[in-house]
Every structure is written in C-alpha cells, then in structure tokens.
C-alpha cells in the first residue's frame, strides 16, 4: 500500500502534491496509485518503437502534466526531459531515457503494491 513515507523515500515532493489535492491525503494517494497503470506509458513506448515522434510527444506531454501535478519528481524529471526532446523533434536513440522512465514507473508500482 502506498504511503506518504514511501513516496518521500521515492523522492516525490509530497507536500507540494498534497497541496494540489487540498491536503486530502486519501485523494492524493489514490491518484498516485493510478500512475503505474497510466496508458500513456505504453503509448510512449510503442510510439517510440514505431518512430512516431508526434504520438510519442503527445504521450510524454500528457504524462508530464499528471506527474507534475502529483509532484512525482523522479518520474517527472525524466518525462520532462523526453518531452522537450520530442517537442523539438530530436531524432535520437530514446531507449536509455525510456528505460529510466519505465524503471522508475516500476519502482512506483512496487511501492503501490507493498
């Protein structure tokens, strides 16, 4: 089960995230728990595999918004980085950046299950 303490250990800025949820801890934790199942992670991965940078940008941009609002800093930082690269249409190998994002998503998923 996800807790504020686990999120703090993960590196999230829980004070900021809670403030966006008007201090409602139950709501904040419920929203955080939805992140590992967020469909835009798969859309980002699949779009990059297909070299569809426009679709990849759309997925990354959507993730950036959600992660930023919840102040999930370790994920947000990496997603913000890939979003800006995709926004500019940078043709590069995104595999290591994507791997970092997916690894952090899995860590968060594990915290949500424990």
C-alpha positions in Angstrom: 0.0 0.0 0.0 1.3 3.4 -0.9 2.1 5.8 1.9 3.4 9.4 2.1 6.5 8.0 3.8 7.2 5.6 0.8 6.6 8.4 -1.6 9.1 10.6 0.3 11.7 7.8 0.1 10.9 7.6 -3.7 11.8 11.3 -4.0 8.3 12.7 -4.5 7.6 16.2 -3.2 4.6 15.1 -1.2 4.0 18.4 0.5 3.5 20.0 -3.0 1.4 17.2 -4.3 -0.8 17.2 -1.2 -1.3 20.9 -1.5 -2.6 20.4 -5.0 -5.1 18.0 -3.5 -6.1 20.5 -0.9 -4.4 18.4 1.8 -6.6 15.4 1.1 -4.1 12.6 1.7 -6.5 9.8 0.7 -7.2 11.5 -2.6 -3.6 12.2 -3.3 -2.6 8.5 -2.6 -5.5 7.3 -4.7 -4.3 9.4 -7.6 -0.7 8.3 -7.2 -1.7 4.7 -7.2 -3.2 5.1 -10.7 0.1 6.2 -12.2 1.7 2.8 -12.7 -1.3 1.8 -14.9 -1.4 5.0 -16.9 -1.8 4.1 -20.6 0.4 6.9 -21.8 3.5 4.9 -20.7 2.6 2.2 -23.2 1.7 4.8 -25.8 5.1 6.5 -25.3 6.9 3.2 -25.6 5.0 2.0 -28.6 5.2 5.3 -30.4 9.0 5.5 -29.9 9.3 1.9 -31.2 7.4 3.0 -34.3 9.4 6.2 -34.6 6.2 8.2 -34.4 7.7 11.2 -32.6 4.5 13.2 -32.7 2.5 10.5 -30.9 5.4 10.0 -28.5 5.4 13.7 -27.7 1.6 13.6 -27.1 2.0 10.7 -24.6 5.0 12.3 -22.9 3.4 15.6 -22.6 0.3 14.1 -21.0 2.4 12.2 -18.6 4.4 15.3 -17.8 1.2 17.1 -16.7 0.0 14.3 -14.5 3.3 13.6 -12.9 3.9 17.3 -12.3 0.6 17.8 -10.7 1.3 14.9 -8.3 4.9 16.1 -7.7 6.3 12.7 -8.5 9.7 14.3 -9.1 11.8 11.2 -10.1 9.4 10.4 -12.9 8.5 13.9 -13.7 12.2 15.0 -14.3 12.8 12.2 -16.8 9.5 12.6 -18.6 10.0 16.4 -18.8 13.4 15.8 -20.4 12.0 13.4 -23.1 9.0 15.7 -23.7 11.3 18.6 -24.6 13.4 16.4 -26.9 10.3 15.2 -28.6 8.8 18.6 -28.8 11.8 19.7 -30.9 11.6 16.6 -33.0 15.1 15.4 -32.0 16.0 12.3 -33.9 17.9 10.2 -31.5 18.0 6.9 -29.6 15.5 7.3 -26.8 16.0 3.8 -25.4 18.0 4.7 -22.3 15.8 7.6 -21.3 12.7 5.4 -21.9 14.3 2.7 -19.8 14.9 5.1 -16.9 11.3 6.2 -17.1 9.9 2.7 -17.2 12.2 1.6 -14.3 11.0 4.5 -12.1 7.4 3.6 -13.0 8.1 0.0 -11.9 9.6 1.2 -8.6 6.5 3.3 -8.0 4.3 0.4 -9.0 6.1 -1.8 -6.4 5.5 0.9 -3.7 1.8 0.9 -4.6 1.6 -2.9 -4.1 3.7 -3.3 -0.9 
